[in-house]
Amino acid sequence: MNHRLIIAPLAEADIKTSFCWYEERSPGLGRDFINRVEAKFAVIAQSPQLFRKRFGPYRLGATERFPYSIYFIWDEAAGIVTVRRVLHFKQDRNAGL
C-alpha cells in the first residue's frame, strides 16, 4: 500500500542544499543524489513499517551511496508519511526535527 508522502519545507531545503553541493563538485552527481533520495522515498511510502522508530516518533531511512538519513513520521491511522529532514550523517539530527 502506498501511503501519502508529504515533504516538509525543511526537508525540501535540505535536499536542495545537498543537490547544489554535489553538483558543484561534479556535474550530474547532484542528480544522482536526488535519484537516490527519491528511490528511498518510494520505499518509505510503500512500506514505512520497515523502518523502526529511532528518536521518539521519528523513523530513519538511509540513502544508498550518499551518507544521508531521511527522518520521517508515519501516521498509520491516517496513512500519511511526513518527511521532516534529509540530513548528512554528520549533521545534528536535533536541528529542526
Phi and psi restraints in degrees (range 20) as a CNS / XPLOR table:
assign (resid 1 and name C) (resid 2 and name N)
       (resid 2 and name CA) (resid 2 and name C) 1.0 -87.3 20.0 2
assign (resid 2 and name N) (resid 2 and name CA)
       (resid 2 and name C) (resid 3 and name N) 1.0 123.9 20.0 2
assign (resid 2 and name C) (resid 3 and name N)
       (resid 3 and name CA) (resid 3 and name C) 1.0 -87.1 20.0 2
assign (resid 3 and name N) (resid 3 and name CA)
       (resid 3 and name C) (resid 4 and name N) 1.0 155.7 20.0 2
assign (resid 3 and name C) (resid 4 and name N)
       (resid 4 and name CA) (resid 4 and name C) 1.0 -68.6 20.0 2
assign (resid 4 and name N) (resid 4 and name CA)
       (resid 4 and name C) (resid 5 and name N) 1.0 130.2 20.0 2
assign (resid 4 and name C) (resid 5 and name N)
       (resid 5 and name CA) (resid 5 and name C) 1.0 -109.2 20.0 2
assign (resid 5 and name N) (resid 5 and name CA)
       (resid 5 and name C) (resid 6 and name N) 1.0 123.2 20.0 2
assign (resid 5 and name C) (resid 6 and name N)
       (resid 6 and name CA) (resid 6 and name C) 1.0 -114.9 20.0 2
assign (resid 6 and name N) (resid 6 and name CA)
       (resid 6 and name C) (resid 7 and name N) 1.0 129.2 20.0 2
assign (resid 6 and name C) (resid 7 and name N)
       (resid 7 and name CA) (resid 7 and name C) 1.0 -104.1 20.0 2
assign (resid 7 and name N) (resid 7 and name CA)
       (resid 7 and name C) (resid 8 and name N) 1.0 116.1 20.0 2
assign (resid 7 and name C) (resid 8 and name N)
       (resid 8 and name CA) (resid 8 and name C) 1.0 -67.4 20.0 2
assign (resid 8 and name N) (resid 8 and name CA)
       (resid 8 and name C) (resid 9 and name N) 1.0 153.0 20.0 2
assign (resid 8 and name C) (resid 9 and name N)
       (resid 9 and name CA) (resid 9 and name C) 1.0 -54.5 20.0 2
assign (resid 9 and name N) (resid 9 and name CA)
       (resid 9 and name C) (resid 10 and name N) 1.0 -39.0 20.0 2
assign (resid 9 and name C) (resid 10 and name N)
       (resid 10 and name CA) (resid 10 and name C) 1.0 -63.7 20.0 2
assign (resid 10 and name N) (resid 10 and name CA)
       (resid 10 and name C) (resid 11 and name N) 1.0 -38.5 20.0 2
assign (resid 10 and name C) (resid 11 and name N)
       (resid 11 and name CA) (resid 11 and name C) 1.0 -66.0 20.0 2
assign (resid 11 and name N) (resid 11 and name CA)
       (resid 11 and name C) (resid 12 and name N) 1.0 -41.3 20.0 2
assign (resid 11 and name C) (resid 12 and name N)
       (resid 12 and name CA) (resid 12 and name C) 1.0 -60.2 20.0 2
assign (resid 12 and name N) (resid 12 and name CA)
       (resid 12 and name C) (resid 13 and name N) 1.0 -42.2 20.0 2
assign (resid 12 and name C) (resid 13 and name N)
       (resid 13 and name CA) (resid 13 and name C) 1.0 -64.8 20.0 2
assign (resid 13 and name N) (resid 13 and name CA)
       (resid 13 and name C) (resid 14 and name N) 1.0 -40.6 20.0 2
assign (resid 13 and name C) (resid 14 and name N)
       (resid 14 and name CA) (resid 14 and name C) 1.0 -58.4 20.0 2
assign (resid 14 and name N) (resid 14 and name CA)
       (resid 14 and name C) (resid 15 and name N) 1.0 -45.6 20.0 2
assign (resid 14 and name C) (resid 15 and name N)
       (resid 15 and name CA) (resid 15 and name C) 1.0 -65.0 20.0 2
assign (resid 15 and name N) (resid 15 and name CA)
       (resid 15 and name C) (resid 16 and name N) 1.0 -45.4 20.0 2
assign (resid 15 and name C) (resid 16 and name N)
       (resid 16 and name CA) (resid 16 and name C) 1.0 -61.8 20.0 2
assign (resid 16 and name N) (resid 16 and name CA)
       (resid 16 and name C) (resid 17 and name N) 1.0 -45.3 20.0 2
assign (resid 16 and name C) (resid 17 and name N)
       (resid 17 and name CA) (resid 17 and name C) 1.0 -60.7 20.0 2
assign (resid 17 and name N) (resid 17 and name CA)
       (resid 17 and name C) (resid 18 and name N) 1.0 -44.8 20.0 2
assign (resid 17 and name C) (resid 18 and name N)
       (resid 18 and name CA) (resid 18 and name C) 1.0 -67.9 20.0 2
assign (resid 18 and name N) (resid 18 and name CA)
       (resid 18 and name C) (resid 19 and name N) 1.0 -40.6 20.0 2
assign (resid 18 and name C) (resid 19 and name N)
       (resid 19 and name CA) (resid 19 and name C) 1.0 -56.0 20.0 2
assign (resid 19 and name N) (resid 19 and name CA)
       (resid 19 and name C) (resid 20 and name N) 1.0 -50.2 20.0 2
assign (resid 19 and name C) (resid 20 and name N)
       (resid 20 and name CA) (resid 20 and name C) 1.0 -61.5 20.0 2
assign (resid 20 and name N) (resid 20 and name CA)
       (resid 20 and name C) (resid 21 and name N) 1.0 -42.2 20.0 2
assign (resid 20 and name C) (resid 21 and name N)
       (resid 21 and name CA) (resid 21 and name C) 1.0 -60.2 20.0 2
assign (resid 21 and name N) (resid 21 and name CA)
       (resid 21 and name C) (resid 22 and name N) 1.0 -47.8 20.0 2
assign (resid 21 and name C) (resid 22 and name N)
       (resid 22 and name CA) (resid 22 and name C) 1.0 -67.2 20.0 2
assign (resid 22 and name N) (resid 22 and name CA)
       (resid 22 and name C) (resid 23 and name N) 1.0 -39.0 20.0 2
assign (resid 22 and name C) (resid 23 and name N)
       (resid 23 and name CA) (resid 23 and name C) 1.0 -63.9 20.0 2
assign (resid 23 and name N) (resid 23 and name CA)
       (resid 23 and name C) (resid 24 and name N) 1.0 -34.8 20.0 2
assign (resid 23 and name C) (resid 24 and name N)
       (resid 24 and name CA) (resid 24 and name C) 1.0 -66.5 20.0 2
assign (resid 24 and name N) (resid 24 and name CA)
       (resid 24 and name C) (resid 25 and name N) 1.0 -31.2 20.0 2
assign (resid 24 and name C) (resid 25 and name N)
       (resid 25 and name CA) (resid 25 and name C) 1.0 -77.1 20.0 2
assign (resid 25 and name N) (resid 25 and name CA)
       (resid 25 and name C) (resid 26 and name N) 1.0 -40.9 20.0 2
assign (resid 25 and name C) (resid 26 and name N)
       (resid 26 and name CA) (resid 26 and name C) 1.0 -159.7 20.0 2
assign (resid 26 and name N) (resid 26 and name CA)
       (resid 26 and name C) (resid 27 and name N) 1.0 115.9 20.0 2
assign (resid 26 and name C) (resid 27 and name N)
       (resid 27 and name CA) (resid 27 and name C) 1.0 -54.5 20.0 2
assign (resid 27 and name N) (resid 27 and name CA)
       (resid 27 and name C) (resid 28 and name N) 1.0 131.6 20.0 2
assign (resid 27 and name C) (resid 28 and name N)
       (resid 28 and name CA) (resid 28 and name C) 1.0 97.8 20.0 2
assign (resid 28 and name N) (resid 28 and name CA)
       (resid 28 and name C) (resid 29 and name N) 1.0 -22.1 20.0 2
assign (resid 28 and name C) (resid 29 and name N)
       (resid 29 and name CA) (resid 29 and name C) 1.0 -68.6 20.0 2
assign (resid 29 and name N) (resid 29 and name CA)
       (resid 29 and name C) (resid 30 and name N) 1.0 -36.4 20.0 2
assign (resid 29 and name C) (resid 30 and name N)
       (resid 30 and name CA) (resid 30 and name C) 1.0 -62.9 20.0 2
assign (resid 30 and name N) (resid 30 and name CA)
       (resid 30 and name C) (resid 31 and name N) 1.0 -40.2 20.0 2
assign (resid 30 and name C) (resid 31 and name N)
       (resid 31 and name CA) (resid 31 and name C) 1.0 -63.6 20.0 2
assign (resid 31 and name N) (resid 31 and name CA)
       (resid 31 and name C) (resid 32 and name N) 1.0 -39.6 20.0 2
assign (resid 31 and name C) (resid 32 and name N)
       (resid 32 and name CA) (resid 32 and name C) 1.0 -62.8 20.0 2
assign (resid 32 and name N) (resid 32 and name CA)
       (resid 32 and name C) (resid 33 and name N) 1.0 -41.4 20.0 2
assign (resid 32 and name C) (resid 33 and name N)
       (resid 33 and name CA) (resid 33 and name C) 1.0 -57.6 20.0 2
assign (resid 33 and name N) (resid 33 and name CA)
       (resid 33 and name C) (resid 34 and name N) 1.0 -48.9 20.0 2
assign (resid 33 and name C) (resid 34 and name N)
       (resid 34 and name CA) (resid 34 and name C) 1.0 -59.5 20.0 2
assign (resid 34 and name N) (resid 34 and name CA)
       (resid 34 and name C) (resid 35 and name N) 1.0 -43.3 20.0 2
assign (resid 34 and name C) (resid 35 and name N)
       (resid 35 and name CA) (resid 35 and name C) 1.0 -60.5 20.0 2
assign (resid 35 and name N) (resid 35 and name CA)
       (resid 35 and name C) (resid 36 and name N) 1.0 -40.5 20.0 2
assign (resid 35 and name C) (resid 36 and name N)
       (resid 36 and name CA) (resid 36 and name C) 1.0 -68.4 20.0 2
assign (resid 36 and name N) (resid 36 and name CA)
       (resid 36 and name C) (resid 37 and name N) 1.0 -39.4 20.0 2
assign (resid 36 and name C) (resid 37 and name N)
       (resid 37 and name CA) (resid 37 and name C) 1.0 -65.1 20.0 2
assign (resid 37 and name N) (resid 37 and name CA)
       (resid 37 and name C) (resid 38 and name N) 1.0 -46.1 20.0 2
assign (resid 37 and name C) (resid 38 and name N)
       (resid 38 and name CA) (resid 38 and name C) 1.0 -63.1 20.0 2
assign (resid 38 and name N) (resid 38 and name CA)
       (resid 38 and name C) (resid 39 and name N) 1.0 -36.6 20.0 2
assign (resid 38 and name C) (resid 39 and name N)
       (resid 39 and name CA) (resid 39 and name C) 1.0 -62.9 20.0 2
assign (resid 39 and name N) (resid 39 and name CA)
       (resid 39 and name C) (resid 40 and name N) 1.0 -41.6 20.0 2
assign (resid 39 and name C) (resid 40 and name N)
       (resid 40 and name CA) (resid 40 and name C) 1.0 -70.1 20.0 2
assign (resid 40 and name N) (resid 40 and name CA)
       (resid 40 and name C) (resid 41 and name N) 1.0 -36.1 20.0 2
assign (resid 40 and name C) (resid 41 and name N)
       (resid 41 and name CA) (resid 41 and name C) 1.0 -56.8 20.0 2
assign (resid 41 and name N) (resid 41 and name CA)
       (resid 41 and name C) (resid 42 and name N) 1.0 -42.0 20.0 2
assign (resid 41 and name C) (resid 42 and name N)
       (resid 42 and name CA) (resid 42 and name C) 1.0 -62.6 20.0 2
assign (resid 42 and name N) (resid 42 and name CA)
       (resid 42 and name C) (resid 43 and name N) 1.0 -41.8 20.0 2
assign (resid 42 and name C) (resid 43 and name N)
       (resid 43 and name CA) (resid 43 and name C) 1.0 -65.4 20.0 2
assign (resid 43 and name N) (resid 43 and name CA)
       (resid 43 and name C) (resid 44 and name N) 1.0 -44.2 20.0 2
assign (resid 43 and name C) (resid 44 and name N)
       (resid 44 and name CA) (resid 44 and name C) 1.0 -62.3 20.0 2
assign (resid 44 and name N) (resid 44 and name CA)
       (resid 44 and name C) (resid 45 and name N) 1.0 -44.8 20.0 2
assign (resid 44 and name C) (resid 45 and name N)
       (resid 45 and name CA) (resid 45 and name C) 1.0 -64.7 20.0 2
assign (resid 45 and name N) (resid 45 and name CA)
       (resid 45 and name C) (resid 46 and name N) 1.0 -35.1 20.0 2
assign (resid 45 and name C) (resid 46 and name N)
       (resid 46 and name CA) (resid 46 and name C) 1.0 -75.1 20.0 2
assign (resid 46 and name N) (resid 46 and name CA)
       (resid 46 and name C) (resid 47 and name N) 1.0 -42.6 20.0 2
assign (resid 46 and name C) (resid 47 and name N)
       (resid 47 and name CA) (resid 47 and name C) 1.0 -143.1 20.0 2
assign (resid 47 and name N) (resid 47 and name CA)
       (resid 47 and name C) (resid 48 and name N) 1.0 67.3 20.0 2
assign (resid 47 and name C) (resid 48 and name N)
       (resid 48 and name CA) (resid 48 and name C) 1.0 -63.0 20.0 2
assign (resid 48 and name N) (resid 48 and name CA)
       (resid 48 and name C) (resid 49 and name N) 1.0 -22.4 20.0 2
assign (resid 48 and name C) (resid 49 and name N)
       (resid 49 and name CA) (resid 49 and name C) 1.0 -67.6 20.0 2
assign (resid 49 and name N) (resid 49 and name CA)
       (resid 49 and name C) (resid 50 and name N) 1.0 -15.1 20.0 2
assign (resid 49 and name C) (resid 50 and name N)
       (resid 50 and name CA) (resid 50 and name C) 1.0 -67.9 20.0 2
assign (resid 50 and name N) (resid 50 and name CA)
       (resid 50 and name C) (resid 51 and name N) 1.0 -18.9 20.0 2
assign (resid 50 and name C) (resid 51 and name N)
       (resid 51 and name CA) (resid 51 and name C) 1.0 -107.8 20.0 2
assign (resid 51 and name N) (resid 51 and name CA)
       (resid 51 and name C) (resid 52 and name N) 1.0 117.7 20.0 2
assign (resid 51 and name C) (resid 52 and name N)
       (resid 52 and name CA) (resid 52 and name C) 1.0 -76.9 20.0 2
assign (resid 52 and name N) (resid 52 and name CA)
       (resid 52 and name C) (resid 53 and name N) 1.0 159.6 20.0 2
assign (resid 52 and name C) (resid 53 and name N)
       (resid 53 and name CA) (resid 53 and name C) 1.0 -66.8 20.0 2
assign (resid 53 and name N) (resid 53 and name CA)
       (resid 53 and name C) (resid 54 and name N) 1.0 136.0 20.0 2
assign (resid 53 and name C) (resid 54 and name N)
       (resid 54 and name CA) (resid 54 and name C) 1.0 -115.6 20.0 2
assign (resid 54 and name N) (resid 54 and name CA)
       (resid 54 and name C) (resid 55 and name N) 1.0 -44.1 20.0 2
assign (resid 54 and name C) (resid 55 and name N)
       (resid 55 and name CA) (resid 55 and name C) 1.0 -132.9 20.0 2
assign (resid 55 and name N) (resid 55 and name CA)
       (resid 55 and name C) (resid 56 and name N) 1.0 97.2 20.0 2
assign (resid 55 and name C) (resid 56 and name N)
       (resid 56 and name CA) (resid 56 and name C) 1.0 59.5 20.0 2
assign (resid 56 and name N) (resid 56 and name CA)
       (resid 56 and name C) (resid 57 and name N) 1.0 -124.9 20.0 2
assign (resid 56 and name C) (resid 57 and name N)
       (resid 57 and name CA) (resid 57 and name C) 1.0 -84.6 20.0 2
assign (resid 57 and name N) (resid 57 and name CA)
       (resid 57 and name C) (resid 58 and name N) 1.0 -1.2 20.0 2
assign (resid 57 and name C) (resid 58 and name N)
       (resid 58 and name CA) (resid 58 and name C) 1.0 -85.6 20.0 2
assign (resid 58 and name N) (resid 58 and name CA)
       (resid 58 and name C) (resid 59 and name N) 1.0 134.1 20.0 2
assign (resid 58 and name C) (resid 59 and name N)
       (resid 59 and name CA) (resid 59 and name C) 1.0 -106.2 20.0 2
assign (resid 59 and name N) (resid 59 and name CA)
       (resid 59 and name C) (resid 60 and name N) 1.0 160.9 20.0 2
assign (resid 59 and name C) (resid 60 and name N)
       (resid 60 and name CA) (resid 60 and name C) 1.0 -134.2 20.0 2
assign (resid 60 and name N) (resid 60 and name CA)
       (resid 60 and name C) (resid 61 and name N) 1.0 129.9 20.0 2
assign (resid 60 and name C) (resid 61 and name N)
       (resid 61 and name CA) (resid 61 and name C) 1.0 -122.7 20.0 2
assign (resid 61 and name N) (resid 61 and name CA)
       (resid 61 and name C) (resid 62 and name N) 1.0 126.8 20.0 2
assign (resid 61 and name C) (resid 62 and name N)
       (resid 62 and name CA) (resid 62 and name C) 1.0 -90.9 20.0 2
assign (resid 62 and name N) (resid 62 and name CA)
       (resid 62 and name C) (resid 63 and name N) 1.0 142.1 20.0 2
assign (resid 62 and name C) (resid 63 and name N)
       (resid 63 and name CA) (resid 63 and name C) 1.0 -78.7 20.0 2
assign (resid 63 and name N) (resid 63 and name CA)
       (resid 63 and name C) (resid 64 and name N) 1.0 157.9 20.0 2
assign (resid 63 and name C) (resid 64 and name N)
       (resid 64 and name CA) (resid 64 and name C) 1.0 -80.2 20.0 2
assign (resid 64 and name N) (resid 64 and name CA)
       (resid 64 and name C) (resid 65 and name N) 1.0 145.7 20.0 2
assign (resid 64 and name C) (resid 65 and name N)
       (resid 65 and name CA) (resid 65 and name C) 1.0 69.6 20.0 2
assign (resid 65 and name N) (resid 65 and name CA)
       (resid 65 and name C) (resid 66 and name N) 1.0 -41.6 20.0 2
assign (resid 65 and name C) (resid 66 and name N)
       (resid 66 and name CA) (resid 66 and name C) 1.0 -102.9 20.0 2
assign (resid 66 and name N) (resid 66 and name CA)
       (resid 66 and name C) (resid 67 and name N) 1.0 140.4 20.0 2
assign (resid 66 and name C) (resid 67 and name N)
       (resid 67 and name CA) (resid 67 and name C) 1.0 -82.0 20.0 2
assign (resid 67 and name N) (resid 67 and name CA)
       (resid 67 and name C) (resid 68 and name N) 1.0 67.7 20.0 2
assign (resid 67 and name C) (resid 68 and name N)
       (resid 68 and name CA) (resid 68 and name C) 1.0 -127.4 20.0 2
assign (resid 68 and name N) (resid 68 and name CA)
       (resid 68 and name C) (resid 69 and name N) 1.0 146.3 20.0 2
assign (resid 68 and name C) (resid 69 and name N)
       (resid 69 and name CA) (resid 69 and name C) 1.0 -113.5 20.0 2
assign (resid 69 and name N) (resid 69 and name CA)
       (resid 69 and name C) (resid 70 and name N) 1.0 138.1 20.0 2
assign (resid 69 and name C) (resid 70 and name N)
       (resid 70 and name CA) (resid 70 and name C) 1.0 -103.0 20.0 2
assign (resid 70 and name N) (resid 70 and name CA)
       (resid 70 and name C) (resid 71 and name N) 1.0 115.8 20.0 2
assign (resid 70 and name C) (resid 71 and name N)
       (resid 71 and name CA) (resid 71 and name C) 1.0 -96.5 20.0 2
assign (resid 71 and name N) (resid 71 and name CA)
       (resid 71 and name C) (resid 72 and name N) 1.0 124.3 20.0 2
assign (resid 71 and name C) (resid 72 and name N)
       (resid 72 and name CA) (resid 72 and name C) 1.0 -143.2 20.0 2
assign (resid 72 and name N) (resid 72 and name CA)
       (resid 72 and name C) (resid 73 and name N) 1.0 161.3 20.0 2
assign (resid 72 and name C) (resid 73 and name N)
       (resid 73 and name CA) (resid 73 and name C) 1.0 -118.7 20.0 2
assign (resid 73 and name N) (resid 73 and name CA)
       (resid 73 and name C) (resid 74 and name N) 1.0 134.6 20.0 2
assign (resid 73 and name C) (resid 74 and name N)
       (resid 74 and name CA) (resid 74 and name C) 1.0 -109.7 20.0 2
assign (resid 74 and name N) (resid 74 and name CA)
       (resid 74 and name C) (resid 75 and name N) 1.0 117.9 20.0 2
assign (resid 74 and name C) (resid 75 and name N)
       (resid 75 and name CA) (resid 75 and name C) 1.0 -96.9 20.0 2
assign (resid 75 and name N) (resid 75 and name CA)
       (resid 75 and name C) (resid 76 and name N) 1.0 93.4 20.0 2
assign (resid 75 and name C) (resid 76 and name N)
       (resid 76 and name CA) (resid 76 and name C) 1.0 -60.2 20.0 2
assign (resid 76 and name N) (resid 76 and name CA)
       (resid 76 and name C) (resid 77 and name N) 1.0 -43.0 20.0 2
assign (resid 76 and name C) (resid 77 and name N)
       (resid 77 and name CA) (resid 77 and name C) 1.0 -62.8 20.0 2
assign (resid 77 and name N) (resid 77 and name CA)
       (resid 77 and name C) (resid 78 and name N) 1.0 -39.4 20.0 2
assign (resid 77 and name C) (resid 78 and name N)
       (resid 78 and name CA) (resid 78 and name C) 1.0 -87.7 20.0 2
assign (resid 78 and name N) (resid 78 and name CA)
       (resid 78 and name C) (resid 79 and name N) 1.0 -13.8 20.0 2
assign (resid 78 and name C) (resid 79 and name N)
       (resid 79 and name CA) (resid 79 and name C) 1.0 70.1 20.0 2
assign (resid 79 and name N) (resid 79 and name CA)
       (resid 79 and name C) (resid 80 and name N) 1.0 36.4 20.0 2
assign (resid 79 and name C) (resid 80 and name N)
       (resid 80 and name CA) (resid 80 and name C) 1.0 -123.6 20.0 2
assign (resid 80 and name N) (resid 80 and name CA)
       (resid 80 and name C) (resid 81 and name N) 1.0 135.7 20.0 2
assign (resid 80 and name C) (resid 81 and name N)
       (resid 81 and name CA) (resid 81 and name C) 1.0 -114.5 20.0 2
assign (resid 81 and name N) (resid 81 and name CA)
       (resid 81 and name C) (resid 82 and name N) 1.0 125.4 20.0 2
assign (resid 81 and name C) (resid 82 and name N)
       (resid 82 and name CA) (resid 82 and name C) 1.0 -113.6 20.0 2
assign (resid 82 and name N) (resid 82 and name CA)
       (resid 82 and name C) (resid 83 and name N) 1.0 116.2 20.0 2
assign (resid 82 and name C) (resid 83 and name N)
       (resid 83 and name CA) (resid 83 and name C) 1.0 -83.6 20.0 2
assign (resid 83 and name N) (resid 83 and name CA)
       (resid 83 and name C) (resid 84 and name N) 1.0 119.9 20.0 2
assign (resid 83 and name C) (resid 84 and name N)
       (resid 84 and name CA) (resid 84 and name C) 1.0 -95.4 20.0 2
assign (resid 84 and name N) (resid 84 and name CA)
       (resid 84 and name C) (resid 85 and name N) 1.0 -39.8 20.0 2
assign (resid 84 and name C) (resid 85 and name N)
       (resid 85 and name CA) (resid 85 and name C) 1.0 -147.9 20.0 2
assign (resid 85 and name N) (resid 85 and name CA)
       (resid 85 and name C) (resid 86 and name N) 1.0 155.2 20.0 2
assign (resid 85 and name C) (resid 86 and name N)
       (resid 86 and name CA) (resid 86 and name C) 1.0 -130.5 20.0 2
assign (resid 86 and name N) (resid 86 and name CA)
       (resid 86 and name C) (resid 87 and name N) 1.0 100.8 20.0 2
assign (resid 86 and name C) (resid 87 and name N)
       (resid 87 and name CA) (resid 87 and name C) 1.0 -120.1 20.0 2
assign (resid 87 and name N) (resid 87 and name CA)
       (resid 87 and name C) (resid 88 and name N) 1.0 144.0 20.0 2
assign (resid 87 and name C) (resid 88 and name N)
       (resid 88 and name CA) (resid 88 and name C) 1.0 -62.3 20.0 2
assign (resid 88 and name N) (resid 88 and name CA)
       (resid 88 and name C) (resid 89 and name N) 1.0 148.8 20.0 2
assign (resid 88 and name C) (resid 89 and name N)
       (resid 89 and name CA) (resid 89 and name C) 1.0 -53.9 20.0 2
assign (resid 89 and name N) (resid 89 and name CA)
       (resid 89 and name C) (resid 90 and name N) 1.0 -29.9 20.0 2
assign (resid 89 and name C) (resid 90 and name N)
       (resid 90 and name CA) (resid 90 and name C) 1.0 -87.6 20.0 2
assign (resid 90 and name N) (resid 90 and name CA)
       (resid 90 and name C) (resid 91 and name N) 1.0 -6.6 20.0 2
assign (resid 90 and name C) (resid 91 and name N)
       (resid 91 and name CA) (resid 91 and name C) 1.0 -78.9 20.0 2
assign (resid 91 and name N) (resid 91 and name CA)
       (resid 91 and name C) (resid 92 and name N) 1.0 154.7 20.0 2
assign (resid 91 and name C) (resid 92 and name N)
       (resid 92 and name CA) (resid 92 and name C) 1.0 -73.4 20.0 2
assign (resid 92 and name N) (resid 92 and name CA)
       (resid 92 and name C) (resid 93 and name N) 1.0 115.1 20.0 2
assign (resid 92 and name C) (resid 93 and name N)
       (resid 93 and name CA) (resid 93 and name C) 1.0 -68.1 20.0 2
assign (resid 93 and name N) (resid 93 and name CA)
       (resid 93 and name C) (resid 94 and name N) 1.0 -19.6 20.0 2
assign (resid 93 and name C) (resid 94 and name N)
       (resid 94 and name CA) (resid 94 and name C) 1.0 -79.8 20.0 2
assign (resid 94 and name N) (resid 94 and name CA)
       (resid 94 and name C) (resid 95 and name N) 1.0 -6.9 20.0 2
assign (resid 94 and name C) (resid 95 and name N)
       (resid 95 and name CA) (resid 95 and name C) 1.0 -76.8 20.0 2
assign (resid 95 and name N) (resid 95 and name CA)
       (resid 95 and name C) (resid 96 and name N) 1.0 95.3 20.0 2
assign (resid 95 and name C) (resid 96 and name N)
       (resid 96 and name CA) (resid 96 and name C) 1.0 82.3 20.0 2
assign (resid 96 and name N) (resid 96 and name CA)
       (resid 96 and name C) (resid 97 and name N) 1.0 13.6 20.0 2
